Amino acid sequence: MSSTSAVDPKSTASGLRSGRRYGDSIFSALSVSAGVVILLVLVGVTFFLLFGAKDALLADSSEVRGGNGLVAYVGPLIFGTLLSSIIALIIAVPLSIGIALFISHYAPRRLAAGLGYVVDLLAAVPSIIFGLWGMQIAQSAVPSFEFLNEYLGWIPLFSGSVTTTGRTMLMIGIVLAIMILPIMTAVNREVFLQTPRLHEEASLALGATRSEMIRQTVLPFGQSGIVSGAMLGLGRALGETMAVAIILSASGGGYSWELLTSNTPGTIAGDIALNFPESFGIERSTLFVSGLALFVVTFLVNMFARWIVSRRSEFSGAN
């Protein structure tokens, strides 16, 4: 005759709770460790750049690369970096929004799925490919630049003597815009697809057309996502190296708003890529100062983006 022992429900529940607490503790420890690692890497990069730049920071201005001091050398590079990135954003932001809206709300389902795969694949294309493409078409873009100079030359951006090579700041902005377009489009597409279906149907039920529905529900809901995608693209544009180095090859230096001339200030990343292999001593330390300046600019841009996203989230459609 066999006997069965009753299972105590209280002990079973207690064991489950202890197992869950143990799992939560492990997950919490892993999450905290990952956050600490990120901070340590950030601090490590900062000290690495400071250590490499200390010779140039302590040296006399005449010994710094260019012979005119750090501000005179790094300043135009920061200006060129920001100018090229802003041009890229001006071109890429409206295009990414339009493409994302077409994929998410206008294209048939099968076509939208195919276009989504294509956008994701374009985001993985190496930057050197875009740089080679930009170098090849730069010469063919000269007639368009001459057209802008002839009819819009009264605007400082399009004034000056157009270079015959086509390797201009505007060309850099166009190439960077094409580079950051896929990743911005992918972010915007995912954000637009998250728009609550009830909001869209309510807008259509009130008599709105599809374009009016998008203006009333999709775009307000995706404002923070659009800003996030733009800042993500801006981060890539600020640090882009190979495309800029291939197209510009060398910079004219100085501050210039002229986008169609050879008087190009250059960018920090391109300048480091072109000059770092042949630099030693104070010259190499000066390039570390440029890298530190780019690090600070990128950090400030990300902080500004986080501030914008946090403000926009209070008024997003999700709330």
C-alpha angles and dihedrals in degrees: 000000000000125000125208123210118222118239115236108233092202093056091047093051090046091052092050092050092049091048091051092047089050092051092046090051092052092047092047092049092050092049093049091047091052091051092049091050090055091051092047091051090049092050091045092053090049094052091044091055093044091050092050093045099045095093092055093042091054097038127096116268092244091059094054119100107279093021095246102092135267096285093053091050103039098034097071090045091054089047092051092046093053093042095052092045093050091050089051091050093048089055100037103043099065091039093051092049092049094047092046092050091049092051095044103038112013112033121082114259097255093045091046091053092051093047090049091056091048092052091050091049093050090056088062096054110117116250092236089067091057090047093053090046091050092049091052097049096039092090093049090052093062095091090055090049090050089051091053091047093050098048102025099032090116086073110082091227092063100034129104132055113319113235117236094222095063091222097132139138090261090056089051090051091051093050092047090049091055090047096052096037097085097051092045091048091050092052093046092047093054092047094049091049089056093062108123109260091218090060092053093046092047091053092049091046089057090059102265119149120233093263091048090048090053091050092047101043117006101047096043090048093049099045095106091045092051090052091047092051091047092051091047090054091045090054091055092045092051093054100038111131118164100047092050093044093050096047101040099031088180135013129228092220128220131077115299134160092195108115098183103050135081090247091101120160094208128215134272096242093047092047092052092048093050099043108028099083093055097039127100137169116352093001092057090045088054089056088053087055088054090051090050090051091051090048091053093046092050091047092051092047091052092048090051090049092051090051092051093047092049091052094045093049090066090063100034123124090249089075 
